[in-house]
Amino acid sequence: MTTRGTISLERFLQWLDDLDDLYGAARLLSERMRRLAWTIARMSMLLSVGASGVVAALREPPLGLAVAILLFVFLLYRSVTQPGFAARGRRAAA
């Protein structure tokens, strides 16, 4: 009787292990889907911002020029004040 009880307990434990594997696989799949959704959202946001910038520059050229200059100044400021940017270039050259 104990042998039969042990076999059914082993089957139950194996079933629980399979259930745990199925849950883990579902979580991995949901993580991939989440990353894909965020990538699509970021890309669509980037494209819409770029398209609206082009439309604004075509409708109001002085406004487009002002925004482009502000963006350029911001990028210059960031490259000068960001300490890791120049150090990464030196490490790559060495």
C-alpha positions as CSV (number, residue, x, y, z in Angstrom):
1,M,0.0,0.0,0.0
2,T,2.8,2.4,0.7
3,T,4.4,1.8,-2.7
4,R,1.1,2.8,-4.4
5,G,0.8,5.9,-2.2
6,T,4.4,6.9,-3.0
7,I,3.8,6.6,-6.7
8,S,0.7,8.7,-6.6
9,L,2.6,11.3,-4.5
10,E,5.4,11.3,-7.0
11,R,2.9,11.8,-9.8
12,F,1.3,14.7,-7.9
13,L,4.7,16.3,-7.3
14,Q,5.6,15.9,-11.0
15,W,2.3,17.5,-11.9
16,L,3.0,20.4,-9.7
17,D,6.5,20.7,-11.2
18,D,5.0,20.8,-14.7
19,L,2.5,23.4,-13.6
20,D,5.3,25.5,-12.2
21,D,7.2,25.2,-15.5
22,L,4.1,26.2,-17.4
23,Y,3.6,29.3,-15.2
24,G,7.3,30.2,-15.7
25,A,7.0,29.9,-19.5
26,A,3.8,32.0,-19.5
27,R,5.6,34.7,-17.5
28,L,8.6,34.7,-19.9
29,L,6.2,35.0,-22.9
30,S,4.3,37.9,-21.2
31,E,7.6,39.7,-20.5
32,R,8.5,39.4,-24.2
33,M,5.1,40.8,-25.2
34,R,5.5,43.6,-22.7
35,R,8.9,44.6,-24.1
36,L,7.5,44.5,-27.6
37,A,4.5,46.7,-26.6
38,W,6.9,49.2,-25.0
39,T,9.1,49.2,-28.1
40,I,6.2,49.8,-30.4
41,A,4.9,52.6,-28.1
42,R,8.3,54.3,-28.0
43,M,8.8,54.1,-31.8
44,S,5.3,55.5,-32.5
45,M,5.9,58.3,-30.0
46,L,9.3,59.1,-31.6
47,L,7.8,59.1,-35.1
48,S,4.9,61.3,-34.1
49,V,7.1,63.8,-32.4
50,G,9.4,63.9,-35.4
51,A,6.5,64.3,-37.8
52,S,5.0,67.1,-35.7
53,G,8.4,68.8,-35.6
54,V,8.6,68.7,-39.4
55,V,5.1,70.1,-39.8
56,A,5.8,72.9,-37.3
57,A,9.0,73.8,-39.1
58,L,7.2,73.9,-42.4
59,R,4.3,76.0,-41.1
60,E,6.4,78.4,-39.0
61,P,10.1,78.4,-40.1
62,P,11.2,80.8,-37.3
63,L,9.7,78.5,-34.7
64,G,11.3,75.5,-36.3
65,L,14.7,77.3,-36.3
66,A,14.3,78.3,-32.6
67,V,13.4,74.8,-31.5
68,A,16.4,73.4,-33.5
69,I,18.8,75.9,-31.9
70,L,17.4,75.0,-28.4
71,L,17.9,71.3,-29.1
72,F,21.4,71.9,-30.4
73,V,22.3,74.0,-27.3
74,F,20.8,71.4,-25.0
75,L,22.8,68.6,-26.7
76,L,26.0,70.6,-26.4
77,Y,25.4,71.4,-22.8
78,R,24.7,67.8,-22.0
79,S,27.9,66.5,-23.8
80,V,30.0,69.0,-21.8
81,T,28.5,68.4,-18.4
82,Q,28.1,64.6,-18.7
83,P,31.3,63.2,-17.1
84,G,31.0,59.7,-18.5
85,F,30.7,60.7,-22.1
86,A,34.4,61.7,-22.7
87,A,35.7,59.0,-20.4
88,R,34.0,56.3,-22.5
89,G,35.7,57.7,-25.7
90,R,39.1,57.5,-24.1
91,R,38.5,54.0,-22.8
92,A,37.5,52.8,-26.2
93,A,40.6,54.4,-27.9
94,A,43.0,52.7,-25.3
